[in-house]
Amino acid sequence: MVCFIDFVGTPKGAKIFVDEVEIGELPKYVYPLKWGKYQIRVSLEGYVDEIRKDYVIFPTDRSKKVVIALVKSEEA
């Protein structure tokens, strides 16, 4: 079974990685993932990366939403 993931949040254009494979930019809708455990990372220059280790998709999940809000880096 596949779960469809919506990646939403700010800032638009931040790069989305699932298990270190780039899958696109925010926002990204209806991205299919099989059940399992993943690492999700969202990155954009000038912002602190948001990393979610052990993001779990259960066999009963049909759709999920990942909401991201990157914080500006103090170095930017």
N, C-alpha and C positions, 0 to 999 in steps of 0.2 A: 504494500500500500504506500501511497505517496501523500505527504502533507504539503499544502501550498502555503508558503511563507510570504508575508508582506513585510518589507523593511521600510519603515517610515521614520521621519524625525528631521533633525537639523544638525548641521547645515546641509542644504541640498548640494549634491555633487560629491559628497564624501564617498570614498571607495569602500566597498563591502567585500570582505574576505570570509570564506567558509573553509575551515581547515587550511588556511593560507593560500587558497585559490581565489583570485579575484573574480567576483561574479557580476559586478556592475557598480552603480552609484545610487545613493539615496535620491529620491525614493525608488524602490524596486518592488513591483507587485507580482504575486502569483509565481514565486520561485519554488520549484518542486524539490523536496528532499524526502528521502526514504527515512523510516524510523531509525533512530540511533542517537549517538552522542556526537556533538560537533563543537568546535571552537569558532566563535564568530568574532571578527575584529572589524571595526569601522575606523577609517583613518583619513585625515585631511591635513595638509601642511598648515601649521599655525595652531593646531588643536591637539589636545591630548587624546591618544587612541582610546577607544572604548573596547574592552575585550571581555567577552563572556565565555568562560571556560565551561565545559560540560553542559552545554545547552542541549536539552533532551527533547526528542520528538518521540512520542509514544505511538505504538501501532494503532491506537484508537483516534489519534489526532487527524483531523481532516484539513484544518487551516489554523494558522497562528499568526500573530502580529508581533514583530520585534520593533520596539520604539527606542530610538537612539536620540540622545541630546549631547553632542560633543561640547566640551568646555574649552575655551581658548587657552592656549598655552601661555604661561607667564613669560616665556622666552620670545613670543611673537611680537 
